[in-house]
Amino acid sequence: MALREEQILRYSRQILLREVGGRGQEKLLAGGVRLKAADVAGLTAAAYVAAGGTAVEPGPEPLLPGAEGFLVRADEVGRPGAEVLTRVLPDVNADALPARGTGRLAELPAVWDGEGPWVALGGDGTRGVAVFRGASGCPGCFEATTAGLGAPPSGALGVGLGALGALILQRLLLGMEPVLGARGWEAPGLLTDLPVRRCGRCG
């Protein structure tokens, strides 16, 4: 996929990064994720992913109180995410729709299928946690790592976790992350690598 002139202008900041460049931006544009998001963490991730040029296919989950922000109006809380995001994401970036690819970006709990990459946004009570898997990572180990996590945090911690999840997804698309991993995010902006639990097959 060759970048059009308007895309070169739109993504110039990313293209200038040595780690991305024109070829990397083409990979971001070729990628796509199915989204499961009802709160601020998933919606923040969706906004960043879409702004970077990766297509997002929103799911039907009703938007929760606290999800309102620059993508969601207060009167849209309770409506299906797909209805709201299909309307607003083209304003963020016309390249964000229609969705393509088999990636998955989801707030926990969620069902996981497709090739990958997968990014799960969850929490363990004191921090937000992003668990991720590239296309060649073990699905069993990924699901074992997410099994003990609850829903992602809301508020500022959820916003930070969503931004982290978007960055991880983009890095997976660019081949810059390991095939399996987990990272914790806690106030005031502390990022930690977390262990991946092994499944019965890999243990």
N, C-alpha and C positions, 0 to 999 in steps of 0.2 A: 504494500500500500504506500504510494507516494504522497507526501504531505502537500496539501494545497497551500497557496500563498497565504490565505487568511488563517490557516492553521499554523503556519510558521510564525505569523505575527502573534496569534493568540497564545501559543505555547513557547514563546521565545525564551522566557526565563528558565523553563525546564530544559529546553534544547541546549541552552548554554552550559548546563551542568555537565561536567565530564562524564559522570556516571549515567547520564540519560542520553543526551545527544539526539540527533534526528532519528536514528534507528530505534532507540529506546522509546521515543515518543510514538513511533509507529506501533510498537508493541502495546503501549498503553491504549492507543486508539483501537487496536484489534481485539483487545480483551473486553470481557463483559462479565457482570455478576448479577445473580438473582439475590434480591434483598429481602430480608425479614427484619423489619424495624418498626417499633411502635413508640419508641422513646428517644431521648436526646442523643444517646450514644450512637445508635444505628443511623439516625438522621444526619448527625454530624459527619459520620463516615461517608454516607451517601453523597453529601454535598461536596466533600473533598475529592472523592473518587470521580464524581461527575465533572467537577471543575478541571481535573487533570486529563479528561478526555476519554475515560473508560465508561462504557455504557452500563446503565443500571436499570434492571427490571424490578420495579417495586412489587411487593407482595400485598395481600389483601388485609393484613392485620389492622384492626382499628387503632388509631393514634391515641396514646394515653395522655392524661393530664400531665403537664410538664414538658410535653413535646413541642409546645408552641415556641416559635423563634422565627428566624428569617425565612425558613421554608414553609412553616405551618402557622396559620393564623389561629387565634384563640377559638374562634367559632368553628374551626375545622377539627378540633379534638373530638374523638369518637367516630370520625368518618374513616373509611378504609384508606390505608396509606397509598395504595395504588391510584385511587381516585385523585388524591391531592398531589402526589409526587409526579404523576404523569402530566399534570398541568404545569407544575412549577419547574421541574428539572430542565426542560428546554430553555427556560429563561436563564438558568445557571450556565448551561452550555448545550448548544444544539447537538453536539456530538454525543451527548449522554443517552440519547434514545435513537433508534430502537435498540433494545438489549441484544447482545450476541455473546457467545461463549458459554462456558459451563462452570464458571466460578460461583462461589457462594459466600455472601457476607451476611451474617445473621446475629441478632441478639439471642442469647440463650433464654429458655430452652429452644432447640431447633432440630429439624431433621436434616441429615447430610447426605447428599447424593451428587452425582456428576464428577467430572475429572478433578476439578480443582482449578485454581487455588481456593482454599477454604479459609475464612477468618471468622472466628467465633468471638463475640464480645460478651463477657460475663463478669461476675464478681464473686468474691469470697468473704464478704462482710466488711472488710476494712479497706479493700482496694478494688480497682477494676482490673480485669485480666483479659488479655487478648491471646487466644490460642490459634495457631496457624499451621497450615499444611499445604505444601506444594503438590503438583500433580503426581509426583512419584513418592510422596510420603505415605506412611502406613495409615489407612483409615481407622484401624482398630486402636492404634496408639493415640491418634487424635481424639477419638471419642472417649478413650479412657481418661485422657487429660481433662476433657470438658465435663466429665461425669459428676465431679464433686462441686461444680460451680453453679451459682444461682444467676439470677437476672443481673444485668449490668447496673452500675450506680446511675443515679440521675444527677441533676445539677452540674456544677463546674467539673466535678470528677468524671461524670459521664461525657461531657464535651471533650475533655482531654483524652479519654479512652477512645472515643470515636475518631479523633484526629490520629491517634496512634494506630488504630485499626486500618484506617485509610492508607497511611504510610506503609504499613506492613503489606497490605494487598498490592500496592503499586510496586514495592520492592520484590515481591514474589513474581509479579508479571515480568519484571526486568531481570529475574534470575539472581537477585542480590541477597536473598535470604536462604537459610538452610531449609530443607524440605519439611522439617517439623520443628516447632518451637512454641514457647509461651513466654509472655512478658507481663509483669505486673505494673500497674500505674496507680500511684497514691499521692495524696497531697503531701507537700507542696511541689508536685511535679517530679516525684522520685520514680525512676524507671529501673526495673530489675528483671534480669533473666530468671525464669522459673524452670524447674525440671519438667520433663515430659514423662508421663507415666507409660510404661510398656504394656502392651496387650499380651494375652496369653500366647499368641503366636510368636511374638518378638521377644518376650520376657526371658 
